[in-house]
Amino acid sequence: MSEKLEVILVDIGNSAIKTTEVIDGDFKNIQTWRNLVEMLAKYHDSPMMVSSVKRMENETLEKYDAKILTHRTRLPITLNYETPETLGSDRIAAAVGACELFPEKDNLVVDLGTCMTIDLIDRAGVFQGGVISPGLPMRMKAMADYTDQLPDISEEWKELKGEQLGKTTKECLFSGAVWGILHEINGVFQTLEQDFTSLNMILTGGDAHFFESKLKAHIFAGSKIVQKGLYRIWKYQ
């Protein structure tokens, strides 16, 4: 019996496009693309479930067999958000993925991408809002862009030492960006767990692996959480 392709899950972020084939319920052939033209050359005839943070890509995909996730899409969670039309589809998909993975818990989803988002989805499946702040490379680049003499380390930070107190200006910039994010995440978690006692933290995004061992809370590294959310939403339609 041949395998059946159900849908292509498409996650369009600020810096990359990621696709995942769902074949008989399994996630396979995960690929990263430089642009939409390359991706559509392969998948133009396939059904797609799409999360995109770019408006132009959405307009292009409307011409294909693509279900584009928005706040108007029928969802298995409730959005307690005053401006749902401004809520990123990647945040919605990750929230649904968190509920799929841990349905009996309050979930804090930390997405460490171009921007860092921290979102709370309670055990009743209600998206309660979150936090948006600069991601790691953005913090490093901003310090260079908005000053006259500080260097831009956003392309070389992985080569620098990870000490708390830097001994060079570049190390100080690195420490400021890294420890700022760590204390921000820990602070949000510790504040929310006072009211949400079953709080579970899920890390995702391109820089998640770098912070996984440095956080105080018990965490789950969910590299496929957006895909899991997109697939759940696609099946829910």
C-alpha positions as CSV (number, residue, x, y, z in Angstrom):
1,M,0.0,0.0,0.0
2,S,1.4,3.4,-1.0
3,E,1.8,6.1,1.6
4,K,-0.8,8.9,1.5
5,L,0.2,12.6,1.6
6,E,-2.4,14.4,3.7
7,V,-1.1,18.0,3.8
8,I,2.0,20.2,3.6
9,L,2.5,22.2,6.7
10,V,4.1,25.5,5.8
11,D,5.7,27.8,8.5
12,I,6.7,31.1,7.0
13,G,8.8,33.1,9.5
14,N,10.7,36.3,9.2
15,S,13.9,34.6,8.1
16,A,13.0,31.3,6.6
17,I,10.3,29.1,5.2
18,K,9.9,25.6,6.6
19,T,7.7,22.8,5.2
20,T,6.7,19.5,6.7
21,E,5.0,16.7,4.8
22,V,2.3,14.8,6.7
23,I,2.1,11.3,5.4
24,D,-0.4,8.9,7.1
25,G,-0.3,11.1,10.2
26,D,3.5,11.2,10.4
27,F,5.7,14.3,10.0
28,K,8.3,13.6,7.3
29,N,10.7,15.4,4.9
30,I,11.1,18.7,6.8
31,Q,12.8,21.2,4.6
32,T,13.9,24.8,4.8
33,W,13.5,27.1,1.8
34,R,15.1,30.4,0.8
35,N,12.0,31.8,-0.8
36,L,8.4,31.0,-1.7
37,V,9.1,30.4,-5.4
38,E,11.4,27.5,-4.6
39,M,8.9,26.0,-2.3
40,L,5.9,26.3,-4.7
41,A,7.9,24.7,-7.5
42,K,7.7,21.5,-5.5
43,Y,4.3,21.8,-3.7
44,H,2.1,23.9,-6.0
45,D,-0.3,21.0,-6.5
46,S,-0.4,19.9,-2.9
47,P,-2.9,20.9,-0.1
48,M,-1.2,23.2,2.4
49,M,-1.9,24.5,5.9
50,V,0.0,27.7,6.3
51,S,1.2,29.9,9.1
52,S,2.8,33.1,7.7
53,V,4.0,36.3,9.3
54,K,4.4,37.9,5.8
55,R,1.5,39.5,4.1
56,M,2.9,39.3,0.6
57,E,3.4,35.5,0.9
58,N,-0.3,35.1,2.0
59,E,-1.5,37.0,-1.1
60,T,0.5,34.6,-3.3
61,L,-0.6,31.5,-1.6
62,E,-4.3,32.4,-1.9
63,K,-4.0,31.3,-5.6
64,Y,-3.2,27.7,-4.5
65,D,-4.8,25.0,-2.5
66,A,-3.7,26.6,0.8
67,K,-5.6,27.2,4.0
68,I,-4.0,30.3,5.5
69,L,-4.2,30.5,9.3
70,T,-5.7,33.7,10.7
71,H,-7.7,34.7,13.8
72,R,-10.9,33.9,11.8
73,T,-9.9,30.3,11.2
74,R,-11.9,27.8,13.2
75,L,-9.7,26.9,16.2
76,P,-9.7,24.2,18.9
77,I,-8.7,27.0,21.4
78,T,-10.2,30.3,22.5
79,L,-8.4,33.6,21.9
80,N,-8.8,36.0,24.9
81,Y,-7.1,38.8,23.0
82,E,-8.5,42.3,22.4
83,T,-6.9,42.6,18.9
84,P,-7.0,39.1,17.4
85,E,-6.5,40.5,13.9
86,T,-2.9,41.5,15.0
87,L,-2.1,38.2,16.6
88,G,0.6,36.4,14.6
89,S,-0.5,33.1,13.1
90,D,2.8,31.5,14.3
91,R,1.7,32.3,17.9
92,I,-1.7,30.8,17.3
93,A,-0.3,27.6,15.9
94,A,2.2,27.2,18.7
95,A,-0.5,27.7,21.3
96,V,-2.6,25.0,19.7
97,G,0.5,22.8,19.5
98,A,1.1,23.3,23.2
99,C,-2.5,22.3,24.1
100,E,-2.1,19.2,21.9
101,L,1.1,18.2,23.7
102,F,0.0,19.0,27.2
103,P,-3.8,19.3,27.4
104,E,-4.0,19.1,31.2
105,K,-1.5,21.9,31.9
106,D,-1.2,25.6,31.8
107,N,1.4,26.2,29.1
108,L,3.9,29.0,28.6
109,V,5.2,28.9,25.0
110,V,8.6,30.7,24.6
111,D,9.5,31.3,20.9
112,L,13.1,32.4,20.5
113,G,13.2,33.7,16.9
114,T,13.8,37.1,15.3
115,C,11.6,38.4,18.1
116,M,11.0,36.6,21.4
117,T,7.4,35.8,22.2
118,I,6.1,34.4,25.5
119,D,2.5,33.3,25.4
120,L,0.2,31.8,28.1
121,I,-2.4,29.2,27.2
122,D,-4.3,28.0,30.3
123,R,-5.5,24.4,31.0
124,A,-8.9,25.3,29.7
125,G,-7.4,26.0,26.2
126,V,-7.7,29.8,26.5
127,F,-5.0,31.9,25.0
128,Q,-4.5,34.6,27.7
129,G,-2.0,36.9,26.0
130,G,1.7,37.3,26.1
131,V,4.9,39.3,25.7
132,I,6.8,40.3,22.6
133,S,10.4,41.6,22.9
134,P,13.6,41.6,20.7
135,G,15.2,38.2,20.0
136,L,18.9,37.5,20.6
137,P,20.5,38.7,17.3
138,M,18.1,41.7,17.2
139,R,19.2,42.9,20.7
140,M,22.8,42.6,19.6
141,K,22.3,44.5,16.3
142,A,20.1,47.2,18.0
143,M,22.9,48.1,20.4
144,A,25.2,48.7,17.4
145,D,22.6,50.5,15.3
146,Y,21.6,52.9,18.0
147,T,25.1,53.8,19.2
148,D,28.2,55.3,17.6
149,Q,31.0,53.0,18.7
150,L,29.5,49.7,19.9
151,P,30.2,46.8,17.4
152,D,27.6,44.6,15.8
153,I,28.1,41.0,17.1
154,S,24.9,39.6,15.7
155,E,26.8,37.5,13.2
156,E,29.6,36.3,15.5
157,W,28.1,35.9,18.9
158,K,28.4,32.1,18.9
159,E,32.1,32.4,18.9
160,L,32.2,34.6,22.1
161,K,32.5,33.5,25.7
162,G,29.3,33.0,27.7
163,E,30.5,34.4,31.1
164,Q,28.1,36.5,33.1
165,L,30.6,39.4,33.2
166,G,32.3,40.1,29.9
167,K,36.0,41.0,29.8
168,T,35.8,42.7,26.4
169,T,33.2,45.0,24.9
170,K,32.0,42.3,22.6
171,E,31.7,39.9,25.5
172,C,29.8,42.5,27.5
173,L,27.3,42.9,24.6
174,F,26.9,39.2,24.4
175,S,26.3,38.8,28.2
176,G,23.8,41.7,28.2
177,A,21.8,40.2,25.4
178,V,21.9,36.6,26.7
179,W,21.3,37.3,30.4
180,G,18.6,39.8,29.6
181,I,16.6,37.1,27.8
182,L,17.3,34.5,30.5
183,H,16.1,36.8,33.3
184,E,13.1,38.0,31.3
185,I,11.9,34.4,30.7
186,N,12.6,33.3,34.3
187,G,10.8,36.4,35.6
188,V,7.7,35.9,33.5
189,F,7.6,32.2,34.5
190,Q,8.0,32.9,38.2
191,T,5.4,35.6,38.2
192,L,2.8,33.6,36.3
193,E,3.3,30.3,38.2
194,Q,1.9,32.0,41.3
195,D,-1.5,31.9,39.7
196,F,-1.1,29.0,37.3
197,T,0.3,26.3,39.5
198,S,0.6,23.6,36.8
199,L,2.6,25.9,34.5
200,N,4.7,24.1,31.9
201,M,7.3,25.9,29.8
202,I,7.8,25.0,26.1
203,L,10.8,26.4,24.2
204,T,10.7,26.7,20.4
205,G,12.4,28.8,17.7
206,G,15.8,29.0,16.1
207,D,17.7,29.9,19.3
208,A,15.8,27.7,21.7
209,H,18.6,25.1,21.9
210,F,21.0,27.7,23.2
211,F,18.9,28.6,26.2
212,E,17.5,25.2,27.0
213,S,20.1,24.3,29.6
214,K,20.3,27.8,31.1
215,L,16.7,28.2,32.3
216,K,15.6,27.4,35.9
217,A,12.2,26.1,35.1
218,H,11.5,22.5,33.9
219,I,11.1,22.9,30.2
220,F,10.1,21.0,27.1
221,A,12.0,21.8,23.9
222,G,9.4,21.7,21.2
223,S,11.0,22.1,17.8
224,K,7.9,20.9,16.0
225,I,5.3,22.7,18.1
226,V,4.1,25.0,15.3
227,Q,3.8,22.0,12.9
228,K,1.8,20.1,15.6
229,G,-0.5,23.1,16.0
230,L,-1.0,23.5,12.2
231,Y,-1.8,19.9,11.8
232,R,-4.3,20.0,14.6
233,I,-6.0,23.1,13.1
234,W,-6.1,21.5,9.7
235,K,-7.8,18.4,11.1
236,Y,-10.2,20.6,13.1
237,Q,-11.6,22.3,10.0
